[in-house]
Amino acid sequence: MESFKFSSEAYAKKMTTLGRSAYNQNRLLIEGSLQNFMVSDNSLDGTRIQNTWFPQINADVFISHSHEDEELAIMLAGWLEDNFKIRSFIDSCVWGYANDLLKIIDNKYCLNDGGLTYNYNTRNYSTSHVHMMLSTALSMMIDKTECLFFLNTPESIKPKDGISRTQSPWIYFEIGISQVIRKQQPFRYLTESLKLFRKGEKIEKALQVNYTVDLSHLEEIDYTILEQWRNADDFPSADDALDKLYEIMPARKYSDTIHG
């Protein structure tokens, strides 16, 4: 989706405050001490680490964004909460903790003698584990939430030669997962009879890697559509609000998989 503007600075500040509150509540869920994850053989319980540092938070939509657009993502989350009672999961709420977790593990397991440098091989090994935990958690959240909002800004996508490219490995990952993740029909769309059966931290670096991303499977949402959505009706629930958004957007086909 493209960037959007609010009617006044005061309203934008209100949306930021509201979005920041939900963001901080989610971050409070992502805490843990490494000692709590030790098992009897002095190894780490990776599943417990993932569940604690990268938990599955209850949300309606997943917001994917560049690190530089964090404030915009937070304002959008506030706007969705204020207008539609839609709960948002902001991806930086999770991957922002990856470096913190890595530092804790690396300081315990990867320091060379003297404690001033890290061992290259063990550092790569710890990074692969943390990034695998993170990518698994993000995949599960994208699958769990009803839909994904991607902030398509110059900070996240840099067109070159007519091709959309990103320098963020996590945006590349999330857009790729969104292409192949199961398309689920919301549970509320089922008939009553069927219902009986179913229910970063920014890192400065010289190395830059570009990934080609295919955005063709995403529907474009601009400020006009957001305003049309907000002015459509007073919605009693987030489900009703999302149903209206799908109605406003071009017809979307769902598979028979049920989103419970």
C-alpha positions, 0 to 999 in steps of 0.5 A, spaced: 500 500 500 502 507 498 503 512 504 497 516 506 496 523 510 492 524 515 487 530 516 491 534 521 497 533 525 493 532 531 490 527 528 496 524 526 499 524 533 493 521 536 494 515 531 501 514 533 499 514 540 494 509 539 498 505 535 504 505 539 500 503 545 498 496 541 506 496 539 509 496 546 504 491 549 506 486 543 513 488 545 512 486 552 510 479 550 517 478 547 522 478 553 526 472 556 532 470 559 537 465 556 538 462 562 530 460 562 531 456 556 537 451 558 536 444 558 539 438 562 545 437 557 547 445 557 544 446 550 538 451 549 531 449 547 530 453 541 522 452 541 521 455 547 526 461 545 522 462 539 515 462 543 518 467 548 522 472 543 517 471 537 510 469 540 504 468 536 500 475 538 493 475 537 492 480 531 487 481 525 492 484 520 500 483 519 503 490 517 510 489 513 514 495 512 521 498 512 525 499 518 525 507 516 517 506 515 516 504 522 512 510 525 508 510 518 506 503 520 505 505 527 500 510 525 497 505 520 496 501 526 493 506 530 488 508 524 485 501 523 484 500 531 481 507 531 476 506 525 475 499 525 477 496 532 482 492 527 488 489 531 495 490 527 501 486 528 507 490 526 513 486 523 518 490 526 515 488 533 518 481 532 524 482 528 527 488 532 528 483 537 532 479 533 539 482 534 538 483 542 537 475 542 543 474 537 547 479 542 545 475 548 547 468 545 553 470 542 556 473 548 555 467 551 557 462 546 561 465 540 566 470 544 574 468 542 579 468 548 579 475 551 572 477 549 574 482 544 572 478 538 567 473 536 568 466 532 566 467 525 564 460 524 560 459 531 557 466 530 554 464 523 551 458 526 548 462 532 545 467 526 542 461 522 538 459 528 536 466 530 534 467 523 530 461 522 526 462 529 524 469 526 522 467 519 518 461 522 515 466 527 513 471 521 511 465 517 506 463 522 504 470 523 502 471 516 498 465 516 495 466 522 492 473 520 487 475 516 490 479 511 497 483 510 498 490 509 505 492 505 507 499 506 510 500 499 514 506 499 521 508 496 524 506 503 522 499 502 521 498 494 526 501 489 524 500 482 530 499 477 529 498 470 522 497 471 523 491 476 521 492 483 527 491 488 528 491 495 535 491 499 531 488 505 532 481 506 526 481 511 521 484 506 523 479 501 522 474 505 515 476 507 513 478 500 515 471 498 511 468 503 505 472 502 505 469 495 505 461 497 501 462 504 495 458 504 489 463 502 484 462 507 477 463 507 475 467 513 471 462 518 465 467 518 464 466 511 462 459 512 454 457 512 452 455 519 452 448 516 459 448 515 461 451 521 458 445 525 464 442 522 470 447 522 472 452 526 531 492 527 534 495 529 537 498 523 544 496 521 549 500 517 553 496 512 557 497 506 554 490 503 548 491 499 544 485 497 538 487 492 532 482 491 527 482 486 520 482 489 514 480 485 508 484 488 503 482 482 499 478 487 498 484 492 492 489 491 494 496 491 490 500 496 491 508 496 489 514 500 482 514 496 480 507 498 482 508 505 477 514 506 472 510 502 473 504 507 473 509 513 466 513 511 463 507 508 459 505 515 460 504 522 462 497 523 460 493 530 467 489 529 473 488 526 470 482 521 465 487 519 470 492 517 475 487 513 469 484 510 467 491 507 474 492 505 474 486 501 467 489 498 471 495 496 477 492 493 477 488 486 474 481 487 478 477 491 478 469 490 479 465 496 480 457 496 476 453 500 481 453 506 478 456 512 481 461 516 479 460 523 
